[in-house]
Amino acid sequence: MVVIVGAYFRYNRAGRLMHKIPGPPKVPLFGHMVTTYKNPDSIFAHLRIWHKIYGRLWRLDGVHIRTVHLYHPEDVELILSTTTFNQKDLPYTFLQGWLGEGLLVSNGDKWHQRRKMLTPAFHFRILNKYFSVLCEHTQDLIVTIENEIDKGKVDLLPLILKATLLIMCETALGAKPHEIPTIKSYIESIHKIDLHNFTKNIIQRRRRNRNKAIELQENIQEEVKATMLDILLDEEAKGNINDKGIQEEVDTFLFEGHDTTATALTFMMMRIANEPDIQDSIYEELQDIFGDSQRPPTVEDLTKMKYLECCIKESMRLYPSVPFLSRHLTKEVVIAGYTIPKNSFVDIHVFDIHRNPEVYPEPEKFRPERFLPENTVERNPYSYIPFSAGPRNCIGQKFAIMMMKTLMSGIMRKYRLEPITRPEDLVFIADLVLRTNHPIYVRFRPRESVTKNTRKQIMTVNF
């Protein structure tokens, strides 16, 4: 029986097409399932090895599961640029028990309706309205860092996670810090795969506040409609979404929005700490904008942070928060001369696309000038996809960049980052979000003390 089943999957049309695609050796029937049964850091490393061996397109398969791995921008564009290949399946279906069918994992008409529904929440006028919230939480983060300085080294991710979570709660859900259940319980719930109670409390509170305002005949038009949650509650009143749907989208945006941004900031702060000349250039740009003033930034100030933005993009090139994307093919497609059969999975390796030496010479080096306008004009847009691309790109990417600029500029004005974790120390593990097998540390030194020490050294030399 095993022989018959194995022969069927090998010699049917899909099996014959897949057999033409290069890939690692496999065993009958089970294919590469045995080969890929490894721990997460080994899987991450082997994917890089197989890419080097088999090039721009190769396969992994087993029984009826077929996966083709893509690395070339032109091949990626064929998949991401059209709604024809919008379908998501594995591995995103593993998140459904946790996040439901929110925008991240939904498909078809449901995805299209929700995307259209939520797009207004990320209009630049609404984002600008909440800029003051970003500034407030930046100051709160600076105070938190101040309390951590004596430790000598700081574990970045938990620190940044709390800040980005509070920002998402207030900007997307309209929940003030004093209205939010304990942050610790939410962060713990991420690991327990149970965040519904946390978000359910926020949704119920917001709904009660809106209803109370209506009863008091207050003008809530300007006060309430700005947040993503308010848009969802408005659509609920129109019958376009139910309570379960609201829960799905809130869970999705709260998790995806704060976790990916915190991950990006963690890697960036580590790398900037290891690039003293680049860190000096960032600080010089901030000095040009703010001088010795301690005033908070404005939205206009953010537009002047050209070099910082290049650094953010270069960091996300090296350390994309989402290291791969996956699509489920609902029809055959020809890529690089190979016919990929229907019902196959296509995995797009963002991590490796961003480190292609033909596109990015000396790809391991941190070079922000790669993202100066004159250096990007000839580059295929699908060679840089930290927020995905095409119809299913990240709906909140402008807000993410605004958040990163605000937090990074605030920290860099106050502190100099010194390295503890080195880039060569990083061991990545296979996950939906880019992770390492150990915490990432930096040391914070107040700018004032750095300046004083520098002056003392100069005086000693002169003496």
KOLVO-540714 format. One record per residue (C-alpha): residue number from 0; residue in one letter; z, x, y. Coordinates in steps of 0.2 Angstrom, whole numbers, plus 5000, padded with zeros to 4 digits. Example, Ala and Ser with C-alpha at 12.3 -4.5 7.8 and 13.67 -1.06 7.14 Angstrom:
! residues 2
@n 0 | res a | z 5039 | x 5062 | y 4978
@n 1 | res s | z 5036 | x 5068 | y 4995
! end
This chain:
! residues 463
@n 0 | res m | z 5000 | x 5000 | y 5000
@n 1 | res v | z 5004 | x 5014 | y 5012
@n 2 | res v | z 4988 | x 5022 | y 5008
@n 3 | res i | z 4978 | x 5006 | y 5012
@n 4 | res v | z 4987 | x 5003 | y 5028
@n 5 | res g | z 4985 | x 5021 | y 5033
@n 6 | res a | z 4966 | x 5020 | y 5029
@n 7 | res y | z 4965 | x 5004 | y 5039
@n 8 | res f | z 4972 | x 5012 | y 5055
@n 9 | res r | z 4962 | x 5028 | y 5053
@n 10 | res y | z 4945 | x 5021 | y 5050
@n 11 | res n | z 4945 | x 5004 | y 5060
@n 12 | res r | z 4935 | x 5005 | y 5077
@n 13 | res a | z 4951 | x 5010 | y 5087
@n 14 | res g | z 4955 | x 5023 | y 5074
@n 15 | res r | z 4938 | x 5031 | y 5074
@n 16 | res l | z 4938 | x 5032 | y 5093
@n 17 | res m | z 4955 | x 5040 | y 5094
@n 18 | res h | z 4951 | x 5053 | y 5081
@n 19 | res k | z 4937 | x 5060 | y 5093
@n 20 | res i | z 4950 | x 5063 | y 5106
@n 21 | res p | z 4959 | x 5080 | y 5105
@n 22 | res g | z 4978 | x 5081 | y 5101
@n 23 | res p | z 4991 | x 5089 | y 5090
@n 24 | res p | z 4990 | x 5089 | y 5071
@n 25 | res k | z 4997 | x 5073 | y 5063
@n 26 | res v | z 5003 | x 5066 | y 5047
@n 27 | res p | z 4994 | x 5051 | y 5038
@n 28 | res l | z 4999 | x 5034 | y 5044
@n 29 | res f | z 5014 | x 5039 | y 5055
@n 30 | res g | z 5003 | x 5050 | y 5065
@n 31 | res h | z 5013 | x 5060 | y 5079
@n 32 | res m | z 5029 | x 5049 | y 5077
@n 33 | res v | z 5037 | x 5063 | y 5067
@n 34 | res t | z 5031 | x 5077 | y 5079
@n 35 | res t | z 5038 | x 5068 | y 5094
@n 36 | res y | z 5055 | x 5064 | y 5087
@n 37 | res k | z 5064 | x 5076 | y 5097
@n 38 | res n | z 5078 | x 5077 | y 5110
@n 39 | res p | z 5074 | x 5072 | y 5128
@n 40 | res d | z 5073 | x 5090 | y 5135
@n 41 | res s | z 5062 | x 5096 | y 5120
@n 42 | res i | z 5050 | x 5081 | y 5123
@n 43 | res f | z 5048 | x 5085 | y 5141
@n 44 | res a | z 5044 | x 5103 | y 5137
@n 45 | res h | z 5032 | x 5099 | y 5122
@n 46 | res l | z 5022 | x 5087 | y 5134
@n 47 | res r | z 5019 | x 5102 | y 5145
@n 48 | res i | z 5014 | x 5113 | y 5130
@n 49 | res w | z 5002 | x 5100 | y 5123
@n 50 | res h | z 4994 | x 5098 | y 5140
@n 51 | res k | z 4991 | x 5117 | y 5141
@n 52 | res i | z 4983 | x 5117 | y 5124
@n 53 | res y | z 4972 | x 5101 | y 5125
@n 54 | res g | z 4968 | x 5100 | y 5143
@n 55 | res r | z 4965 | x 5085 | y 5154
@n 56 | res l | z 4965 | x 5072 | y 5141
@n 57 | res w | z 4973 | x 5071 | y 5124
@n 58 | res r | z 4981 | x 5059 | y 5112
@n 59 | res l | z 4997 | x 5054 | y 5103
@n 60 | res d | z 4997 | x 5040 | y 5090
@n 61 | res g | z 5006 | x 5033 | y 5075
@n 62 | res v | z 5002 | x 5017 | y 5065
@n 63 | res h | z 4996 | x 5005 | y 5078
@n 64 | res i | z 5003 | x 5013 | y 5093
@n 65 | res r | z 4990 | x 5023 | y 5102
@n 66 | res t | z 4993 | x 5034 | y 5118
@n 67 | res v | z 4981 | x 5044 | y 5129
@n 68 | res h | z 4988 | x 5056 | y 5141
@n 69 | res l | z 4979 | x 5059 | y 5158
@n 70 | res y | z 4981 | x 5074 | y 5170
@n 71 | res h | z 4965 | x 5074 | y 5180
@n 72 | res p | z 4964 | x 5065 | y 5197
@n 73 | res e | z 4947 | x 5057 | y 5194
@n 74 | res d | z 4953 | x 5051 | y 5177
@n 75 | res v | z 4969 | x 5044 | y 5185
@n 76 | res e | z 4958 | x 5035 | y 5199
@n 77 | res l | z 4949 | x 5026 | y 5186
@n 78 | res i | z 4965 | x 5018 | y 5180
@n 79 | res l | z 4976 | x 5016 | y 5195
@n 80 | res s | z 4962 | x 5011 | y 5208
@n 81 | res t | z 4958 | x 4994 | y 5200
@n 82 | res t | z 4968 | x 4978 | y 5195
@n 83 | res t | z 4958 | x 4979 | y 5179
@n 84 | res f | z 4971 | x 4991 | y 5172
@n 85 | res n | z 4986 | x 4984 | y 5180
@n 86 | res q | z 4995 | x 4979 | y 5164
@n 87 | res k | z 5012 | x 4987 | y 5160
@n 88 | res d | z 5020 | x 4986 | y 5143
@n 89 | res l | z 5030 | x 5000 | y 5134
@n 90 | res p | z 5040 | x 5009 | y 5140
@n 91 | res y | z 5044 | x 4997 | y 5154
@n 92 | res t | z 5048 | x 4983 | y 5142
@n 93 | res f | z 5064 | x 4992 | y 5138
@n 94 | res l | z 5070 | x 4988 | y 5155
@n 95 | res q | z 5068 | x 4969 | y 5154
@n 96 | res g | z 5085 | x 4966 | y 5146
@n 97 | res w | z 5092 | x 4975 | y 5161
@n 98 | res l | z 5080 | x 4971 | y 5176
@n 99 | res g | z 5072 | x 4955 | y 5169
@n 100 | res e | z 5053 | x 4953 | y 5174
@n 101 | res g | z 5054 | x 4960 | y 5192
@n 102 | res l | z 5040 | x 4968 | y 5202
@n 103 | res l | z 5042 | x 4984 | y 5192
@n 104 | res v | z 5038 | x 4976 | y 5175
@n 105 | res s | z 5030 | x 4960 | y 5178
@n 106 | res n | z 5011 | x 4957 | y 5175
@n 107 | res g | z 4997 | x 4945 | y 5179
@n 108 | res d | z 4999 | x 4930 | y 5191
@n 109 | res k | z 5018 | x 4933 | y 5191
@n 110 | res w | z 5016 | x 4951 | y 5198
@n 111 | res h | z 5003 | x 4946 | y 5210
@n 112 | res q | z 5013 | x 4931 | y 5217
@n 113 | res r | z 5029 | x 4941 | y 5218
@n 114 | res r | z 5020 | x 4956 | y 5227
@n 115 | res k | z 5012 | x 4944 | y 5240
@n 116 | res m | z 5029 | x 4936 | y 5242
@n 117 | res l | z 5039 | x 4952 | y 5245
@n 118 | res t | z 5026 | x 4962 | y 5256
@n 119 | res p | z 5032 | x 4955 | y 5272
@n 120 | res a | z 5050 | x 4962 | y 5269
@n 121 | res f | z 5042 | x 4980 | y 5271
@n 122 | res h | z 5032 | x 4977 | y 5287
@n 123 | res f | z 5036 | x 4991 | y 5300
@n 124 | res r | z 5044 | x 4979 | y 5312
@n 125 | res i | z 5057 | x 4974 | y 5300
@n 126 | res l | z 5059 | x 4992 | y 5294
@n 127 | res n | z 5062 | x 4997 | y 5312
@n 128 | res k | z 5075 | x 4983 | y 5315
@n 129 | res y | z 5086 | x 4991 | y 5302
@n 130 | res f | z 5084 | x 5009 | y 5308
@n 131 | res s | z 5101 | x 5008 | y 5316
@n 132 | res v | z 5108 | x 5005 | y 5298
@n 133 | res l | z 5100 | x 5021 | y 5292
@n 134 | res c | z 5108 | x 5030 | y 5306
@n 135 | res e | z 5125 | x 5023 | y 5303
@n 136 | res h | z 5125 | x 5027 | y 5285
@n 137 | res t | z 5119 | x 5045 | y 5289
@n 138 | res q | z 5134 | x 5047 | y 5299
@n 139 | res d | z 5145 | x 5040 | y 5285
@n 140 | res l | z 5137 | x 5053 | y 5273
@n 141 | res i | z 5140 | x 5067 | y 5284
@n 142 | res v | z 5159 | x 5062 | y 5285
@n 143 | res t | z 5159 | x 5062 | y 5266
@n 144 | res i | z 5151 | x 5079 | y 5265
@n 145 | res e | z 5164 | x 5085 | y 5277
@n 146 | res n | z 5177 | x 5080 | y 5264
@n 147 | res e | z 5168 | x 5089 | y 5250
@n 148 | res i | z 5166 | x 5106 | y 5259
@n 149 | res d | z 5182 | x 5114 | y 5253
@n 150 | res k | z 5175 | x 5112 | y 5235
@n 151 | res g | z 5163 | x 5127 | y 5237
@n 152 | res k | z 5149 | x 5117 | y 5228
@n 153 | res v | z 5144 | x 5099 | y 5229
@n 154 | res d | z 5136 | x 5089 | y 5215
@n 155 | res l | z 5122 | x 5081 | y 5225
@n 156 | res l | z 5117 | x 5066 | y 5215
@n 157 | res p | z 5133 | x 5055 | y 5215
@n 158 | res l | z 5135 | x 5059 | y 5233
@n 159 | res i | z 5117 | x 5054 | y 5238
@n 160 | res l | z 5117 | x 5039 | y 5226
@n 161 | res k | z 5132 | x 5031 | y 5235
@n 162 | res a | z 5123 | x 5033 | y 5252
@n 163 | res t | z 5106 | x 5026 | y 5247
@n 164 | res l | z 5114 | x 5011 | y 5237
@n 165 | res l | z 5124 | x 5006 | y 5253
@n 166 | res i | z 5108 | x 5007 | y 5263
@n 167 | res m | z 5098 | x 4997 | y 5251
@n 168 | res c | z 5112 | x 4984 | y 5250
@n 169 | res e | z 5112 | x 4982 | y 5269
@n 170 | res t | z 5094 | x 4983 | y 5273
@n 171 | res a | z 5086 | x 4974 | y 5258
@n 172 | res l | z 5100 | x 4962 | y 5254
@n 173 | res g | z 5109 | x 4960 | y 5271
@n 174 | res a | z 5126 | x 4964 | y 5263
@n 175 | res k | z 5138 | x 4974 | y 5275
@n 176 | res p | z 5148 | x 4988 | y 5267
@n 177 | res h | z 5164 | x 4977 | y 5267
@n 178 | res e | z 5155 | x 4963 | y 5258
@n 179 | res i | z 5150 | x 4974 | y 5244
@n 180 | res p | z 5159 | x 4975 | y 5227
@n 181 | res t | z 5166 | x 4993 | y 5223
@n 182 | res i | z 5151 | x 5005 | y 5223
@n 183 | res k | z 5160 | x 5014 | y 5209
@n 184 | res s | z 5158 | x 4999 | y 5198
@n 185 | res y | z 5139 | x 4997 | y 5201
@n 186 | res i | z 5136 | x 5016 | y 5198
@n 187 | res e | z 5146 | x 5014 | y 5182
@n 188 | res s | z 5136 | x 4998 | y 5178
@n 189 | res i | z 5119 | x 5008 | y 5178
@n 190 | res h | z 5125 | x 5018 | y 5163
@n 191 | res k | z 5132 | x 5002 | y 5155
@n 192 | res i | z 5115 | x 4993 | y 5158
@n 193 | res d | z 5124 | x 4979 | y 5166
@n 194 | res l | z 5122 | x 4977 | y 5185
@n 195 | res h | z 5120 | x 4958 | y 5186
@n 196 | res n | z 5137 | x 4954 | y 5191
@n 197 | res f | z 5136 | x 4966 | y 5205
@n 198 | res t | z 5120 | x 4959 | y 5212
@n 199 | res k | z 5125 | x 4941 | y 5208
@n 200 | res n | z 5140 | x 4942 | y 5220
@n 201 | res i | z 5129 | x 4948 | y 5234
@n 202 | res i | z 5116 | x 4934 | y 5231
@n 203 | res q | z 5129 | x 4921 | y 5231
@n 204 | res r | z 5137 | x 4927 | y 5246
@n 205 | res r | z 5121 | x 4928 | y 5256
@n 206 | res r | z 5116 | x 4910 | y 5250
@n 207 | res r | z 5133 | x 4904 | y 5256
@n 208 | res n | z 5132 | x 4912 | y 5273
@n 209 | res r | z 5115 | x 4905 | y 5276
@n 210 | res n | z 5120 | x 4887 | y 5271
@n 211 | res k | z 5135 | x 4888 | y 5282
@n 212 | res a | z 5124 | x 4894 | y 5297
@n 213 | res i | z 5113 | x 4879 | y 5294
@n 214 | res e | z 5127 | x 4867 | y 5293
@n 215 | res l | z 5133 | x 4874 | y 5310
@n 216 | res q | z 5116 | x 4871 | y 5316
@n 217 | res e | z 5115 | x 4890 | y 5321
@n 218 | res n | z 5098 | x 4898 | y 5325
@n 219 | res i | z 5096 | x 4908 | y 5309
@n 220 | res q | z 5077 | x 4912 | y 5312
@n 221 | res e | z 5079 | x 4929 | y 5319
@n 222 | res e | z 5096 | x 4933 | y 5311
@n 223 | res v | z 5092 | x 4930 | y 5293
@n 224 | res k | z 5074 | x 4931 | y 5289
@n 225 | res a | z 5073 | x 4950 | y 5290
@n 226 | res t | z 5079 | x 4955 | y 5273
@n 227 | res m | z 5070 | x 4955 | y 5256
@n 228 | res l | z 5084 | x 4944 | y 5249
@n 229 | res d | z 5082 | x 4931 | y 5264
@n 230 | res i | z 5063 | x 4930 | y 5260
@n 231 | res l | z 5067 | x 4926 | y 5242
@n 232 | res l | z 5079 | x 4913 | y 5247
@n 233 | res d | z 5067 | x 4905 | y 5258
@n 234 | res e | z 5054 | x 4905 | y 5244
@n 235 | res e | z 5067 | x 4897 | y 5233
@n 236 | res a | z 5069 | x 4883 | y 5245
@n 237 | res k | z 5050 | x 4880 | y 5244
@n 238 | res g | z 5051 | x 4880 | y 5225
@n 239 | res n | z 5041 | x 4896 | y 5223
@n 240 | res i | z 5055 | x 4906 | y 5214
@n 241 | res n | z 5071 | x 4901 | y 5205
@n 242 | res d | z 5088 | x 4909 | y 5204
@n 243 | res k | z 5083 | x 4919 | y 5189
@n 244 | res g | z 5068 | x 4926 | y 5198
@n 245 | res i | z 5078 | x 4931 | y 5213
@n 246 | res q | z 5090 | x 4940 | y 5202
@n 247 | res e | z 5076 | x 4949 | y 5194
@n 248 | res e | z 5069 | x 4956 | y 5210
@n 249 | res v | z 5086 | x 4960 | y 5218
@n 250 | res d | z 5091 | x 4970 | y 5202
@n 251 | res t | z 5074 | x 4979 | y 5202
@n 252 | res f | z 5074 | x 4984 | y 5220
@n 253 | res l | z 5092 | x 4989 | y 5221
@n 254 | res f | z 5090 | x 5000 | y 5206
@n 255 | res e | z 5073 | x 5007 | y 5209
@n 256 | res g | z 5075 | x 5009 | y 5228
@n 257 | res h | z 5091 | x 5018 | y 5228
@n 258 | res d | z 5090 | x 5028 | y 5213
@n 259 | res t | z 5072 | x 5036 | y 5215
@n 260 | res t | z 5076 | x 5040 | y 5234
@n 261 | res a | z 5093 | x 5048 | y 5229
@n 262 | res t | z 5084 | x 5058 | y 5216
@n 263 | res a | z 5070 | x 5064 | y 5228
@n 264 | res l | z 5084 | x 5069 | y 5241
@n 265 | res t | z 5094 | x 5078 | y 5228
@n 266 | res f | z 5079 | x 5089 | y 5222
@n 267 | res m | z 5074 | x 5092 | y 5240
@n 268 | res m | z 5091 | x 5098 | y 5246
@n 269 | res m | z 5092 | x 5110 | y 5231
@n 270 | res r | z 5075 | x 5117 | y 5235
@n 271 | res i | z 5078 | x 5118 | y 5254
@n 272 | res a | z 5094 | x 5128 | y 5250
@n 273 | res n | z 5084 | x 5140 | y 5241
@n 274 | res e | z 5071 | x 5142 | y 5255
@n 275 | res p | z 5080 | x 5149 | y 5270
@n 276 | res d | z 5064 | x 5152 | y 5280
@n 277 | res i | z 5058 | x 5135 | y 5278
@n 278 | res q | z 5076 | x 5128 | y 5282
@n 279 | res d | z 5076 | x 5138 | y 5298
@n 280 | res s | z 5059 | x 5130 | y 5302
@n 281 | res i | z 5065 | x 5113 | y 5299
@n 282 | res y | z 5080 | x 5116 | y 5310
@n 283 | res e | z 5069 | x 5123 | y 5324
@n 284 | res e | z 5059 | x 5107 | y 5324
@n 285 | res l | z 5075 | x 5097 | y 5325
@n 286 | res q | z 5081 | x 5108 | y 5340
@n 287 | res d | z 5065 | x 5105 | y 5349
@n 288 | res i | z 5068 | x 5086 | y 5347
@n 289 | res f | z 5086 | x 5085 | y 5350
@n 290 | res g | z 5091 | x 5102 | y 5358
@n 291 | res d | z 5110 | x 5103 | y 5358
@n 292 | res s | z 5112 | x 5084 | y 5360
@n 293 | res q | z 5123 | x 5075 | y 5347
@n 294 | res r | z 5114 | x 5059 | y 5350
@n 295 | res p | z 5107 | x 5048 | y 5335
@n 296 | res p | z 5089 | x 5049 | y 5332
@n 297 | res t | z 5076 | x 5035 | y 5337
@n 298 | res v | z 5061 | x 5029 | y 5327
@n 299 | res e | z 5050 | x 5039 | y 5340
@n 300 | res d | z 5060 | x 5055 | y 5335
@n 301 | res l | z 5055 | x 5052 | y 5317
@n 302 | res t | z 5037 | x 5052 | y 5321
@n 303 | res k | z 5040 | x 5070 | y 5329
@n 304 | res m | z 5047 | x 5077 | y 5313
@n 305 | res k | z 5030 | x 5083 | y 5307
@n 306 | res y | z 5036 | x 5099 | y 5298
@n 307 | res l | z 5051 | x 5089 | y 5290
@n 308 | res e | z 5038 | x 5076 | y 5283
@n 309 | res c | z 5028 | x 5090 | y 5276
@n 310 | res c | z 5043 | x 5097 | y 5267
@n 311 | res i | z 5047 | x 5080 | y 5260
@n 312 | res k | z 5030 | x 5078 | y 5253
@n 313 | res e | z 5030 | x 5096 | y 5246
@n 314 | res s | z 5047 | x 5092 | y 5238
@n 315 | res m | z 5040 | x 5076 | y 5230
@n 316 | res r | z 5025 | x 5086 | y 5224
@n 317 | res l | z 5036 | x 5097 | y 5214
@n 318 | res y | z 5049 | x 5085 | y 5210
@n 319 | res p | z 5042 | x 5067 | y 5209
@n 320 | res s | z 5055 | x 5054 | y 5206
@n 321 | res v | z 5044 | x 5045 | y 5194
@n 322 | res p | z 5037 | x 5059 | y 5183
@n 323 | res f | z 5024 | x 5048 | y 5174
@n 324 | res l | z 5016 | x 5031 | y 5174
@n 325 | res s | z 5010 | x 5020 | y 5160
@n 326 | res r | z 4997 | x 5007 | y 5158
@n 327 | res h | z 4992 | x 4996 | y 5144
@n 328 | res l | z 4973 | x 4994 | y 5142
@n 329 | res t | z 4967 | x 4976 | y 5140
@n 330 | res k | z 4949 | x 4982 | y 5137
@n 331 | res e | z 4940 | x 4998 | y 5132
@n 332 | res v | z 4937 | x 5011 | y 5145
@n 333 | res v | z 4927 | x 5027 | y 5145
@n 334 | res i | z 4936 | x 5042 | y 5153
@n 335 | res a | z 4930 | x 5060 | y 5153
@n 336 | res g | z 4917 | x 5055 | y 5140
@n 337 | res y | z 4929 | x 5047 | y 5128
@n 338 | res t | z 4930 | x 5029 | y 5124
@n 339 | res i | z 4948 | x 5023 | y 5124
@n 340 | res p | z 4950 | x 5008 | y 5114
@n 341 | res k | z 4958 | x 4991 | y 5119
@n 342 | res n | z 4977 | x 4989 | y 5117
@n 343 | res s | z 4980 | x 5008 | y 5119
@n 344 | res f | z 4993 | x 5015 | y 5131
@n 345 | res v | z 4988 | x 5027 | y 5145
@n 346 | res d | z 5001 | x 5039 | y 5151
@n 347 | res i | z 4998 | x 5047 | y 5168
@n 348 | res h | z 5008 | x 5063 | y 5170
@n 349 | res v | z 5012 | x 5064 | y 5189
@n 350 | res f | z 5023 | x 5079 | y 5186
@n 351 | res d | z 5008 | x 5089 | y 5180
@n 352 | res i | z 4995 | x 5082 | y 5191
@n 353 | res h | z 5006 | x 5088 | y 5206
@n 354 | res r | z 5006 | x 5106 | y 5198
@n 355 | res n | z 4988 | x 5108 | y 5195
@n 356 | res p | z 4983 | x 5126 | y 5201
@n 357 | res e | z 4965 | x 5120 | y 5205
@n 358 | res v | z 4972 | x 5108 | y 5218
@n 359 | res y | z 4988 | x 5117 | y 5223
@n 360 | res p | z 4986 | x 5136 | y 5221
@n 361 | res e | z 5002 | x 5144 | y 5216
@n 362 | res p | z 5009 | x 5127 | y 5212
@n 363 | res e | z 5027 | x 5133 | y 5209
@n 364 | res k | z 5029 | x 5139 | y 5226
@n 365 | res f | z 5036 | x 5128 | y 5240
@n 366 | res r | z 5023 | x 5127 | y 5254
@n 367 | res p | z 5025 | x 5113 | y 5266
@n 368 | res e | z 5008 | x 5118 | y 5275
@n 369 | res r | z 4999 | x 5110 | y 5260
@n 370 | res f | z 5002 | x 5094 | y 5268
@n 371 | res l | z 4996 | x 5098 | y 5286
@n 372 | res p | z 4981 | x 5085 | y 5290
@n 373 | res e | z 4968 | x 5099 | y 5289
@n 374 | res n | z 4973 | x 5104 | y 5272
@n 375 | res t | z 4973 | x 5087 | y 5264
@n 376 | res v | z 4957 | x 5080 | y 5271
@n 377 | res e | z 4946 | x 5086 | y 5256
@n 378 | res r | z 4959 | x 5083 | y 5243
@n 379 | res n | z 4957 | x 5068 | y 5230
@n 380 | res p | z 4970 | x 5056 | y 5235
@n 381 | res y | z 4975 | x 5053 | y 5217
@n 382 | res s | z 4980 | x 5072 | y 5216
@n 383 | res y | z 4996 | x 5067 | y 5225
@n 384 | res i | z 5004 | x 5051 | y 5219
@n 385 | res p | z 5023 | x 5051 | y 5220
@n 386 | res f | z 5023 | x 5033 | y 5225
@n 387 | res s | z 5009 | x 5029 | y 5212
@n 388 | res a | z 4993 | x 5023 | y 5219
@n 389 | res g | z 4981 | x 5008 | y 5220
@n 390 | res p | z 4986 | x 4990 | y 5219
@n 391 | res r | z 5003 | x 4993 | y 5210
@n 392 | res n | z 5008 | x 5007 | y 5222
@n 393 | res c | z 5027 | x 5007 | y 5228
@n 394 | res i | z 5029 | x 4993 | y 5240
@n 395 | res g | z 5044 | x 5002 | y 5248
@n 396 | res q | z 5036 | x 5019 | y 5251
@n 397 | res k | z 5036 | x 5019 | y 5270
@n 398 | res f | z 5055 | x 5014 | y 5270
@n 399 | res a | z 5059 | x 5028 | y 5257
@n 400 | res i | z 5051 | x 5041 | y 5269
@n 401 | res m | z 5060 | x 5034 | y 5284
@n 402 | res m | z 5076 | x 5034 | y 5274
@n 403 | res m | z 5073 | x 5052 | y 5268
@n 404 | res k | z 5069 | x 5058 | y 5286
@n 405 | res t | z 5084 | x 5050 | y 5293
@n 406 | res l | z 5096 | x 5057 | y 5280
@n 407 | res m | z 5089 | x 5074 | y 5279
@n 408 | res s | z 5087 | x 5076 | y 5298
@n 409 | res g | z 5105 | x 5071 | y 5300
@n 410 | res i | z 5112 | x 5083 | y 5287
@n 411 | res m | z 5101 | x 5097 | y 5293
@n 412 | res r | z 5107 | x 5095 | y 5311
@n 413 | res k | z 5125 | x 5097 | y 5305
@n 414 | res y | z 5125 | x 5108 | y 5290
@n 415 | res r | z 5116 | x 5123 | y 5283
@n 416 | res l | z 5112 | x 5122 | y 5264
@n 417 | res e | z 5116 | x 5136 | y 5253
@n 418 | res p | z 5110 | x 5138 | y 5235
@n 419 | res i | z 5120 | x 5136 | y 5220
@n 420 | res t | z 5108 | x 5128 | y 5208
@n 421 | res r | z 5091 | x 5138 | y 5208
@n 422 | res p | z 5074 | x 5131 | y 5204
@n 423 | res e | z 5073 | x 5141 | y 5188
@n 424 | res d | z 5090 | x 5134 | y 5182
@n 425 | res l | z 5082 | x 5117 | y 5181
@n 426 | res v | z 5079 | x 5110 | y 5163
@n 427 | res f | z 5070 | x 5093 | y 5164
@n 428 | res i | z 5073 | x 5079 | y 5152
@n 429 | res a | z 5061 | x 5065 | y 5147
@n 430 | res d | z 5065 | x 5049 | y 5156
@n 431 | res l | z 5058 | x 5036 | y 5168
@n 432 | res v | z 5066 | x 5045 | y 5183
@n 433 | res l | z 5065 | x 5064 | y 5184
@n 434 | res r | z 5082 | x 5070 | y 5177
@n 435 | res t | z 5089 | x 5087 | y 5173
@n 436 | res n | z 5102 | x 5091 | y 5159
@n 437 | res h | z 5115 | x 5098 | y 5171
@n 438 | res p | z 5121 | x 5092 | y 5188
@n 439 | res i | z 5112 | x 5100 | y 5204
@n 440 | res y | z 5124 | x 5109 | y 5216
@n 441 | res v | z 5122 | x 5115 | y 5234
@n 442 | res r | z 5135 | x 5122 | y 5246
@n 443 | res f | z 5136 | x 5115 | y 5264
@n 444 | res r | z 5141 | x 5126 | y 5278
@n 445 | res p | z 5144 | x 5118 | y 5295
@n 446 | res r | z 5131 | x 5123 | y 5308
@n 447 | res e | z 5145 | x 5128 | y 5321
@n 448 | res s | z 5153 | x 5140 | y 5309
@n 449 | res v | z 5136 | x 5148 | y 5304
@n 450 | res t | z 5132 | x 5151 | y 5323
@n 451 | res k | z 5150 | x 5158 | y 5326
@n 452 | res n | z 5148 | x 5170 | y 5311
@n 453 | res t | z 5131 | x 5175 | y 5317
@n 454 | res r | z 5137 | x 5179 | y 5334
@n 455 | res k | z 5152 | x 5189 | y 5327
@n 456 | res q | z 5139 | x 5200 | y 5317
@n 457 | res i | z 5129 | x 5203 | y 5332
@n 458 | res m | z 5144 | x 5208 | y 5342
@n 459 | res t | z 5150 | x 5220 | y 5328
@n 460 | res v | z 5133 | x 5228 | y 5328
@n 461 | res n | z 5132 | x 5230 | y 5347
@n 462 | res f | z 5149 | x 5238 | y 5347
! end
